[in-house]
Amino acid sequence: MRIVIAMLLLTGIPALTGCTPRIEVAAPKDPITINMNVKIEHEIHIKVDKDVETLIKNRSDLFGQE
């Protein structure tokens, strides 16, 4: 019985070590291209003080607009 177990171990261990999985990570040869169509919309709300709003209405030339 011991001889059978010894034979199984002797033949089984090398067989199991030969089946180790192999994982390989490599960079691609071609560059990675990502095409994105992105539409960005935004709104800006400015809240001004009542005095500033009155000043802007009365002095429309403050910002150089003609």
PDB file with SEQRES, HELIX, SHEET and CRYST1 records, atoms N, CA, C and O in Angstrom:
SEQRES   1 A   66  MET ARG ILE VAL ILE ALA MET LEU LEU LEU THR GLY ILE          
SEQRES   2 A   66  PRO ALA LEU THR GLY CYS THR PRO ARG ILE GLU VAL ALA          
SEQRES   3 A   66  ALA PRO LYS ASP PRO ILE THR ILE ASN MET ASN VAL LYS          
SEQRES   4 A   66  ILE GLU HIS GLU ILE HIS ILE LYS VAL ASP LYS ASP VAL          
SEQRES   5 A   66  GLU THR LEU ILE LYS ASN ARG SER ASP LEU PHE GLY GLN          
SEQRES   6 A   66  GLU                                                          
HELIX    1 AA1 ARG A    2  THR A   17  1                                  16    
HELIX    2 AA2 LYS A   50  ASN A   58  1                                   9    
CRYST1    1.000    1.000    1.000  90.00  90.00  90.00 P 1           1          
ATOM      1  N   MET A   1       0.826  -1.193   0.000  1.00  0.00           N  
ATOM      2  CA  MET A   1       0.000   0.000   0.000  1.00  0.00           C  
ATOM      3  C   MET A   1       0.869   1.254   0.000  1.00  0.00           C  
ATOM      4  O   MET A   1       0.571   2.220  -0.702  1.00  0.00           O  
ATOM      5  N   ARG A   2       1.926   1.237   0.776  1.00  0.00           N  
ATOM      6  CA  ARG A   2       2.813   2.392   0.829  1.00  0.00           C  
ATOM      7  C   ARG A   2       3.486   2.633  -0.519  1.00  0.00           C  
ATOM      8  O   ARG A   2       3.724   3.772  -0.920  1.00  0.00           O  
ATOM      9  N   ILE A   3       3.777   1.570  -1.185  1.00  0.00           N  
ATOM     10  CA  ILE A   3       4.423   1.696  -2.488  1.00  0.00           C  
ATOM     11  C   ILE A   3       3.474   2.334  -3.486  1.00  0.00           C  
ATOM     12  O   ILE A   3       3.902   3.126  -4.326  1.00  0.00           O  
ATOM     13  N   VAL A   4       2.201   2.005  -3.407  1.00  0.00           N  
ATOM     14  CA  VAL A   4       1.195   2.591  -4.319  1.00  0.00           C  
ATOM     15  C   VAL A   4       1.041   4.079  -4.044  1.00  0.00           C  
ATOM     16  O   VAL A   4       0.978   4.890  -4.968  1.00  0.00           O  
ATOM     17  N   ILE A   5       0.980   4.428  -2.768  1.00  0.00           N  
ATOM     18  CA  ILE A   5       0.862   5.857  -2.415  1.00  0.00           C  
ATOM     19  C   ILE A   5       2.109   6.608  -2.850  1.00  0.00           C  
ATOM     20  O   ILE A   5       2.011   7.718  -3.374  1.00  0.00           O  
ATOM     21  N   ALA A   6       3.256   6.030  -2.645  1.00  0.00           N  
ATOM     22  CA  ALA A   6       4.498   6.672  -3.054  1.00  0.00           C  
ATOM     23  C   ALA A   6       4.545   6.837  -4.561  1.00  0.00           C  
ATOM     24  O   ALA A   6       5.002   7.872  -5.046  1.00  0.00           O  
ATOM     25  N   MET A   7       4.095   5.868  -5.300  1.00  0.00           N  
ATOM     26  CA  MET A   7       4.074   5.959  -6.764  1.00  0.00           C  
ATOM     27  C   MET A   7       3.093   7.040  -7.230  1.00  0.00           C  
ATOM     28  O   MET A   7       3.371   7.785  -8.169  1.00  0.00           O  
ATOM     29  N   LEU A   8       1.939   7.109  -6.554  1.00  0.00           N  
ATOM     30  CA  LEU A   8       0.967   8.149  -6.924  1.00  0.00           C  
ATOM     31  C   LEU A   8       1.529   9.540  -6.662  1.00  0.00           C  
ATOM     32  O   LEU A   8       1.357  10.458  -7.464  1.00  0.00           O  
ATOM     33  N   LEU A   9       2.205   9.679  -5.524  1.00  0.00           N  
ATOM     34  CA  LEU A   9       2.801  10.978  -5.206  1.00  0.00           C  
ATOM     35  C   LEU A   9       3.909  11.331  -6.187  1.00  0.00           C  
ATOM     36  O   LEU A   9       4.018  12.475  -6.626  1.00  0.00           O  
ATOM     37  N   LEU A  10       4.709  10.371  -6.519  1.00  0.00           N  
ATOM     38  CA  LEU A  10       5.818  10.628  -7.437  1.00  0.00           C  
ATOM     39  C   LEU A  10       5.324  10.988  -8.847  1.00  0.00           C  
ATOM     40  O   LEU A  10       5.931  11.818  -9.523  1.00  0.00           O  
ATOM     41  N   THR A  11       4.261  10.386  -9.274  1.00  0.00           N  
ATOM     42  CA  THR A  11       3.745  10.696 -10.616  1.00  0.00           C  
ATOM     43  C   THR A  11       2.764  11.850 -10.603  1.00  0.00           C  
ATOM     44  O   THR A  11       2.607  12.541 -11.609  1.00  0.00           O  
ATOM     45  N   GLY A  12       2.091  12.072  -9.460  1.00  0.00           N  
ATOM     46  CA  GLY A  12       1.061  13.123  -9.394  1.00  0.00           C  
ATOM     47  C   GLY A  12       1.615  14.509  -9.197  1.00  0.00           C  
ATOM     48  O   GLY A  12       1.106  15.464  -9.783  1.00  0.00           O  
ATOM     49  N   ILE A  13       2.630  14.644  -8.398  1.00  0.00           N  
ATOM     50  CA  ILE A  13       3.189  15.972  -8.114  1.00  0.00           C  
ATOM     51  C   ILE A  13       3.762  16.625  -9.375  1.00  0.00           C  
ATOM     52  O   ILE A  13       3.448  17.788  -9.632  1.00  0.00           O  
ATOM     53  N   PRO A  14       4.571  15.950 -10.160  1.00  0.00           N  
ATOM     54  CA  PRO A  14       5.048  16.594 -11.394  1.00  0.00           C  
ATOM     55  C   PRO A  14       3.908  16.913 -12.368  1.00  0.00           C  
ATOM     56  O   PRO A  14       3.958  17.910 -13.088  1.00  0.00           O  
ATOM     57  N   ALA A  15       2.890  16.064 -12.383  1.00  0.00           N  
ATOM     58  CA  ALA A  15       1.766  16.331 -13.283  1.00  0.00           C  
ATOM     59  C   ALA A  15       1.015  17.573 -12.858  1.00  0.00           C  
ATOM     60  O   ALA A  15       0.574  18.340 -13.715  1.00  0.00           O  
ATOM     61  N   LEU A  16       0.850  17.803 -11.548  1.00  0.00           N  
ATOM     62  CA  LEU A  16       0.151  18.993 -11.056  1.00  0.00           C  
ATOM     63  C   LEU A  16       0.970  20.262 -11.250  1.00  0.00           C  
ATOM     64  O   LEU A  16       0.410  21.318 -11.544  1.00  0.00           O  
ATOM     65  N   THR A  17       2.265  20.175 -11.094  1.00  0.00           N  
ATOM     66  CA  THR A  17       3.086  21.378 -11.272  1.00  0.00           C  
ATOM     67  C   THR A  17       3.172  21.781 -12.735  1.00  0.00           C  
ATOM     68  O   THR A  17       3.434  22.947 -13.028  1.00  0.00           O  
ATOM     69  N   GLY A  18       2.964  20.877 -13.641  1.00  0.00           N  
ATOM     70  CA  GLY A  18       2.975  21.205 -15.066  1.00  0.00           C  
ATOM     71  C   GLY A  18       1.714  21.910 -15.514  1.00  0.00           C  
ATOM     72  O   GLY A  18       1.672  22.425 -16.631  1.00  0.00           O  
ATOM     73  N   CYS A  19       0.681  21.953 -14.681  1.00  0.00           N  
ATOM     74  CA  CYS A  19      -0.599  22.553 -15.045  1.00  0.00           C  
ATOM     75  C   CYS A  19      -0.813  23.902 -14.379  1.00  0.00           C  
ATOM     76  O   CYS A  19      -1.959  24.281 -14.136  1.00  0.00           O  
ATOM     77  N   THR A  20       0.237  24.630 -14.078  1.00  0.00           N  
ATOM     78  CA  THR A  20       0.037  25.941 -13.453  1.00  0.00           C  
ATOM     79  C   THR A  20      -0.457  26.922 -14.499  1.00  0.00           C  
ATOM     80  O   THR A  20       0.054  26.946 -15.618  1.00  0.00           O  
ATOM     81  N   PRO A  21      -1.442  27.727 -14.147  1.00  0.00           N  
ATOM     82  CA  PRO A  21      -1.960  28.697 -15.118  1.00  0.00           C  
ATOM     83  C   PRO A  21      -0.945  29.806 -15.377  1.00  0.00           C  
ATOM     84  O   PRO A  21      -0.154  30.163 -14.504  1.00  0.00           O  
ATOM     85  N   ARG A  22      -0.984  30.333 -16.574  1.00  0.00           N  
ATOM     86  CA  ARG A  22      -0.048  31.394 -16.955  1.00  0.00           C  
ATOM     87  C   ARG A  22      -0.862  32.611 -17.374  1.00  0.00           C  
ATOM     88  O   ARG A  22      -1.751  32.520 -18.221  1.00  0.00           O  
ATOM     89  N   ILE A  23      -0.547  33.730 -16.777  1.00  0.00           N  
ATOM     90  CA  ILE A  23      -1.224  34.980 -17.108  1.00  0.00           C  
ATOM     91  C   ILE A  23      -0.181  35.928 -17.670  1.00  0.00           C  
ATOM     92  O   ILE A  23       0.862  36.151 -17.056  1.00  0.00           O  
ATOM     93  N   GLU A  24      -0.462  36.481 -18.827  1.00  0.00           N  
ATOM     94  CA  GLU A  24       0.487  37.380 -19.459  1.00  0.00           C  
ATOM     95  C   GLU A  24      -0.181  38.716 -19.734  1.00  0.00           C  
ATOM     96  O   GLU A  24      -1.267  38.775 -20.311  1.00  0.00           O  
ATOM     97  N   VAL A  25       0.471  39.775 -19.319  1.00  0.00           N  
ATOM     98  CA  VAL A  25      -0.040  41.120 -19.555  1.00  0.00           C  
ATOM     99  C   VAL A  25       0.949  41.829 -20.462  1.00  0.00           C  
ATOM    100  O   VAL A  25       2.140  41.910 -20.159  1.00  0.00           O  
ATOM    101  N   ALA A  26       0.450  42.340 -21.570  1.00  0.00           N  
ATOM    102  CA  ALA A  26       1.328  43.033 -22.514  1.00  0.00           C  
ATOM    103  C   ALA A  26       0.615  44.259 -23.066  1.00  0.00           C  
ATOM    104  O   ALA A  26      -0.604  44.255 -23.244  1.00  0.00           O  
ATOM    105  N   ALA A  27       1.379  45.300 -23.333  1.00  0.00           N  
ATOM    106  CA  ALA A  27       0.809  46.509 -23.916  1.00  0.00           C  
ATOM    107  C   ALA A  27       0.518  46.260 -25.393  1.00  0.00           C  
ATOM    108  O   ALA A  27       1.250  45.521 -26.052  1.00  0.00           O  
ATOM    109  N   PRO A  28      -0.548  46.872 -25.920  1.00  0.00           N  
ATOM    110  CA  PRO A  28      -0.848  46.667 -27.334  1.00  0.00           C  
ATOM    111  C   PRO A  28       0.190  47.358 -28.218  1.00  0.00           C  
ATOM    112  O   PRO A  28       0.789  48.354 -27.813  1.00  0.00           O  
ATOM    113  N   LYS A  29       0.398  46.837 -29.409  1.00  0.00           N  
ATOM    114  CA  LYS A  29       1.367  47.429 -30.328  1.00  0.00           C  
ATOM    115  C   LYS A  29       0.833  48.717 -30.939  1.00  0.00           C  
ATOM    116  O   LYS A  29       1.597  49.655 -31.168  1.00  0.00           O  
ATOM    117  N   ASP A  30      -0.474  48.776 -31.206  1.00  0.00           N  
ATOM    118  CA  ASP A  30      -1.096  49.970 -31.772  1.00  0.00           C  
ATOM    119  C   ASP A  30      -1.596  50.864 -30.646  1.00  0.00           C  
ATOM    120  O   ASP A  30      -1.979  50.376 -29.583  1.00  0.00           O  
ATOM    121  N   PRO A  31      -1.592  52.179 -30.879  1.00  0.00           N  
ATOM    122  CA  PRO A  31      -2.102  53.065 -29.835  1.00  0.00           C  
ATOM    123  C   PRO A  31      -3.610  52.873 -29.657  1.00  0.00           C  
ATOM    124  O   PRO A  31      -4.324  52.483 -30.581  1.00  0.00           O  
ATOM    125  N   ILE A  32      -4.056  53.152 -28.467  1.00  0.00           N  
ATOM    126  CA  ILE A  32      -5.478  53.031 -28.162  1.00  0.00           C  
ATOM    127  C   ILE A  32      -6.160  54.324 -28.590  1.00  0.00           C  
ATOM    128  O   ILE A  32      -5.737  55.409 -28.192  1.00  0.00           O  
ATOM    129  N   THR A  33      -7.204  54.217 -29.390  1.00  0.00           N  
ATOM    130  CA  THR A  33      -7.950  55.372 -29.861  1.00  0.00           C  
ATOM    131  C   THR A  33      -9.341  55.352 -29.252  1.00  0.00           C  
ATOM    132  O   THR A  33     -10.059  54.354 -29.319  1.00  0.00           O  
ATOM    133  N   ILE A  34      -9.700  56.476 -28.659  1.00  0.00           N  
ATOM    134  CA  ILE A  34     -11.028  56.603 -28.067  1.00  0.00           C  
ATOM    135  C   ILE A  34     -11.720  57.774 -28.758  1.00  0.00           C  
ATOM    136  O   ILE A  34     -11.261  58.913 -28.670  1.00  0.00           O  
ATOM    137  N   ASN A  35     -12.814  57.495 -29.438  1.00  0.00           N  
ATOM    138  CA  ASN A  35     -13.599  58.543 -30.080  1.00  0.00           C  
ATOM    139  C   ASN A  35     -14.810  58.832 -29.209  1.00  0.00           C  
ATOM    140  O   ASN A  35     -15.608  57.946 -28.903  1.00  0.00           O  
ATOM    141  N   MET A  36     -14.923  60.085 -28.820  1.00  0.00           N  
ATOM    142  CA  MET A  36     -16.042  60.459 -27.961  1.00  0.00           C  
ATOM    143  C   MET A  36     -16.755  61.656 -28.580  1.00  0.00           C  
ATOM    144  O   MET A  36     -16.115  62.623 -28.995  1.00  0.00           O  
ATOM    145  N   ASN A  37     -18.038  61.587 -28.639  1.00  0.00           N  
ATOM    146  CA  ASN A  37     -18.847  62.725 -29.029  1.00  0.00           C  
ATOM    147  C   ASN A  37     -19.504  63.255 -27.760  1.00  0.00           C  
ATOM    148  O   ASN A  37     -20.406  62.636 -27.196  1.00  0.00           O  
ATOM    149  N   VAL A  38     -19.028  64.408 -27.333  1.00  0.00           N  
ATOM    150  CA  VAL A  38     -19.507  64.965 -26.077  1.00  0.00           C  
ATOM    151  C   VAL A  38     -20.054  66.356 -26.350  1.00  0.00           C  
ATOM    152  O   VAL A  38     -19.394  67.187 -26.972  1.00  0.00           O  
ATOM    153  N   LYS A  39     -21.242  66.591 -25.886  1.00  0.00           N  
ATOM    154  CA  LYS A  39     -21.842  67.916 -26.022  1.00  0.00           C  
ATOM    155  C   LYS A  39     -22.000  68.479 -24.620  1.00  0.00           C  
ATOM    156  O   LYS A  39     -22.665  67.896 -23.764  1.00  0.00           O  
ATOM    157  N   ILE A  40     -21.377  69.615 -24.410  1.00  0.00           N  
ATOM    158  CA  ILE A  40     -21.410  70.235 -23.086  1.00  0.00           C  
ATOM    159  C   ILE A  40     -22.184  71.540 -23.192  1.00  0.00           C  
ATOM    160  O   ILE A  40     -21.843  72.421 -23.982  1.00  0.00           O  
ATOM    161  N   GLU A  41     -23.207  71.645 -22.400  1.00  0.00           N  
ATOM    162  CA  GLU A  41     -23.981  72.880 -22.329  1.00  0.00           C  
ATOM    163  C   GLU A  41     -23.916  73.387 -20.900  1.00  0.00           C  
ATOM    164  O   GLU A  41     -23.887  72.610 -19.945  1.00  0.00           O  
ATOM    165  N   HIS A  42     -23.894  74.683 -20.776  1.00  0.00           N  
ATOM    166  CA  HIS A  42     -23.859  75.235 -19.436  1.00  0.00           C  
ATOM    167  C   HIS A  42     -24.598  76.559 -19.390  1.00  0.00           C  
ATOM    168  O   HIS A  42     -24.751  77.233 -20.409  1.00  0.00           O  
ATOM    169  N   GLU A  43     -25.039  76.913 -18.245  1.00  0.00           N  
ATOM    170  CA  GLU A  43     -25.675  78.195 -17.997  1.00  0.00           C  
ATOM    171  C   GLU A  43     -25.023  78.800 -16.774  1.00  0.00           C  
ATOM    172  O   GLU A  43     -24.696  78.111 -15.807  1.00  0.00           O  
ATOM    173  N   ILE A  44     -24.844  80.088 -16.841  1.00  0.00           N  
ATOM    174  CA  ILE A  44     -24.279  80.795 -15.698  1.00  0.00           C  
ATOM    175  C   ILE A  44     -25.306  81.818 -15.239  1.00  0.00           C  
ATOM    176  O   ILE A  44     -25.712  82.694 -16.003  1.00  0.00           O  
ATOM    177  N   HIS A  45     -25.707  81.700 -14.029  1.00  0.00           N  
ATOM    178  CA  HIS A  45     -26.644  82.650 -13.438  1.00  0.00           C  
ATOM    179  C   HIS A  45     -25.866  83.525 -12.471  1.00  0.00           C  
ATOM    180  O   HIS A  45     -25.202  83.042 -11.553  1.00  0.00           O  
ATOM    181  N   ILE A  46     -25.969  84.818 -12.703  1.00  0.00           N  
ATOM    182  CA  ILE A  46     -25.283  85.766 -11.833  1.00  0.00           C  
ATOM    183  C   ILE A  46     -26.331  86.566 -11.084  1.00  0.00           C  
ATOM    184  O   ILE A  46     -27.216  87.192 -11.668  1.00  0.00           O  
ATOM    185  N   LYS A  47     -26.200  86.523  -9.807  1.00  0.00           N  
ATOM    186  CA  LYS A  47     -27.128  87.280  -8.976  1.00  0.00           C  
ATOM    187  C   LYS A  47     -26.374  88.499  -8.455  1.00  0.00           C  
ATOM    188  O   LYS A  47     -25.357  88.372  -7.773  1.00  0.00           O  
ATOM    189  N   VAL A  48     -26.884  89.674  -8.784  1.00  0.00           N  
ATOM    190  CA  VAL A  48     -26.200  90.892  -8.352  1.00  0.00           C  
ATOM    191  C   VAL A  48     -27.088  91.634  -7.368  1.00  0.00           C  
ATOM    192  O   VAL A  48     -28.302  91.444  -7.286  1.00  0.00           O  
ATOM    193  N   ASP A  49     -26.424  92.463  -6.653  1.00  0.00           N  
ATOM    194  CA  ASP A  49     -27.125  93.285  -5.682  1.00  0.00           C  
ATOM    195  C   ASP A  49     -27.991  94.299  -6.422  1.00  0.00           C  
ATOM    196  O   ASP A  49     -27.682  94.665  -7.556  1.00  0.00           O  
ATOM    197  N   LYS A  50     -29.052  94.747  -5.805  1.00  0.00           N  
ATOM    198  CA  LYS A  50     -29.982  95.688  -6.441  1.00  0.00           C  
ATOM    199  C   LYS A  50     -29.259  96.978  -6.843  1.00  0.00           C  
ATOM    200  O   LYS A  50     -29.554  97.531  -7.902  1.00  0.00           O  
ATOM    201  N   ASP A  51     -28.328  97.465  -6.031  1.00  0.00           N  
ATOM    202  CA  ASP A  51     -27.596  98.692  -6.362  1.00  0.00           C  
ATOM    203  C   ASP A  51     -26.738  98.496  -7.612  1.00  0.00           C  
ATOM    204  O   ASP A  51     -26.642  99.389  -8.453  1.00  0.00           O  
ATOM    205  N   VAL A  52     -26.125  97.334  -7.725  1.00  0.00           N  
ATOM    206  CA  VAL A  52     -25.291  97.058  -8.895  1.00  0.00           C  
ATOM    207  C   VAL A  52     -26.167  96.946 -10.136  1.00  0.00           C  
ATOM    208  O   VAL A  52     -25.802  97.435 -11.205  1.00  0.00           O  
ATOM    209  N   GLU A  53     -27.298  96.315  -9.998  1.00  0.00           N  
ATOM    210  CA  GLU A  53     -28.214  96.195 -11.128  1.00  0.00           C  
ATOM    211  C   GLU A  53     -28.681  97.574 -11.598  1.00  0.00           C  
ATOM    212  O   GLU A  53     -28.751  97.823 -12.802  1.00  0.00           O  
ATOM    213  N   THR A  54     -28.990  98.445 -10.690  1.00  0.00           N  
ATOM    214  CA  THR A  54     -29.405  99.806 -11.033  1.00  0.00           C  
ATOM    215  C   THR A  54     -28.251 100.561 -11.692  1.00  0.00           C  
ATOM    216  O   THR A  54     -28.455 101.283 -12.668  1.00  0.00           O  
ATOM    217  N   LEU A  55     -27.039 100.392 -11.156  1.00  0.00           N  
ATOM    218  CA  LEU A  55     -25.872 101.054 -11.729  1.00  0.00           C  
ATOM    219  C   LEU A  55     -25.641 100.593 -13.169  1.00  0.00           C  
ATOM    220  O   LEU A  55     -25.350 101.406 -14.045  1.00  0.00           O  
ATOM    221  N   ILE A  56     -25.771  99.282 -13.410  1.00  0.00           N  
ATOM    222  CA  ILE A  56     -25.553  98.755 -14.758  1.00  0.00           C  
ATOM    223  C   ILE A  56     -26.620  99.277 -15.719  1.00  0.00           C  
ATOM    224  O   ILE A  56     -26.323  99.580 -16.874  1.00  0.00           O  
ATOM    225  N   LYS A  57     -27.849  99.381 -15.248  1.00  0.00           N  
ATOM    226  CA  LYS A  57     -28.912  99.913 -16.114  1.00  0.00           C  
ATOM    227  C   LYS A  57     -28.666 101.383 -16.441  1.00  0.00           C  
ATOM    228  O   LYS A  57     -28.859 101.807 -17.581  1.00  0.00           O  
ATOM    229  N   ASN A  58     -28.241 102.162 -15.447  1.00  0.00           N  
ATOM    230  CA  ASN A  58     -28.048 103.598 -15.660  1.00  0.00           C  
ATOM    231  C   ASN A  58     -26.768 103.896 -16.429  1.00  0.00           C  
ATOM    232  O   ASN A  58     -26.711 104.869 -17.181  1.00  0.00           O  
ATOM    233  N   ARG A  59     -25.751 103.080 -16.253  1.00  0.00           N  
ATOM    234  CA  ARG A  59     -24.456 103.328 -16.913  1.00  0.00           C  
ATOM    235  C   ARG A  59     -24.136 102.161 -17.848  1.00  0.00           C  
ATOM    236  O   ARG A  59     -23.263 101.342 -17.562  1.00  0.00           O  
ATOM    237  N   SER A  60     -24.835 102.101 -18.933  1.00  0.00           N  
ATOM    238  CA  SER A  60     -24.648 100.995 -19.871  1.00  0.00           C  
ATOM    239  C   SER A  60     -23.272 101.028 -20.542  1.00  0.00           C  
ATOM    240  O   SER A  60     -22.869 100.048 -21.167  1.00  0.00           O  
ATOM    241  N   ASP A  61     -22.551 102.140 -20.419  1.00  0.00           N  
ATOM    242  CA  ASP A  61     -21.236 102.256 -21.041  1.00  0.00           C  
ATOM    243  C   ASP A  61     -20.110 101.735 -20.142  1.00  0.00           C  
ATOM    244  O   ASP A  61     -18.939 101.837 -20.508  1.00  0.00           O  
ATOM    245  N   LEU A  62     -20.438 101.187 -18.992  1.00  0.00           N  
ATOM    246  CA  LEU A  62     -19.420 100.713 -18.057  1.00  0.00           C  
ATOM    247  C   LEU A  62     -18.512  99.640 -18.652  1.00  0.00           C  
ATOM    248  O   LEU A  62     -17.316  99.608 -18.362  1.00  0.00           O  
ATOM    249  N   PHE A  63     -19.060  98.784 -19.461  1.00  0.00           N  
ATOM    250  CA  PHE A  63     -18.279  97.668 -19.983  1.00  0.00           C  
ATOM    251  C   PHE A  63     -17.810  97.889 -21.412  1.00  0.00           C  
ATOM    252  O   PHE A  63     -17.419  96.940 -22.092  1.00  0.00           O  
ATOM    253  N   GLY A  64     -17.844  99.106 -21.862  1.00  0.00           N  
ATOM    254  CA  GLY A  64     -17.274  99.425 -23.158  1.00  0.00           C  
ATOM    255  C   GLY A  64     -18.179  99.084 -24.329  1.00  0.00           C  
ATOM    256  O   GLY A  64     -17.724  99.098 -25.473  1.00  0.00           O  
ATOM    257  N   GLN A  65     -19.420  98.785 -24.085  1.00  0.00           N  
ATOM    258  CA  GLN A  65     -20.335  98.507 -25.193  1.00  0.00           C  
ATOM    259  C   GLN A  65     -20.844  99.822 -25.755  1.00  0.00           C  
ATOM    260  O   GLN A  65     -21.165 100.754 -25.017  1.00  0.00           O  
ATOM    261  N   GLU A  66     -20.909  99.874 -27.060  1.00  0.00           N  
ATOM    262  CA  GLU A  66     -21.361 101.123 -27.703  1.00  0.00           C  
ATOM    263  C   GLU A  66     -22.762 100.992 -28.213  1.00  0.00           C  
ATOM    264  O   GLU A  66     -23.304 101.940 -28.781  1.00  0.00           O  
TER     265      GLU A  66                                                      
END                                                                             
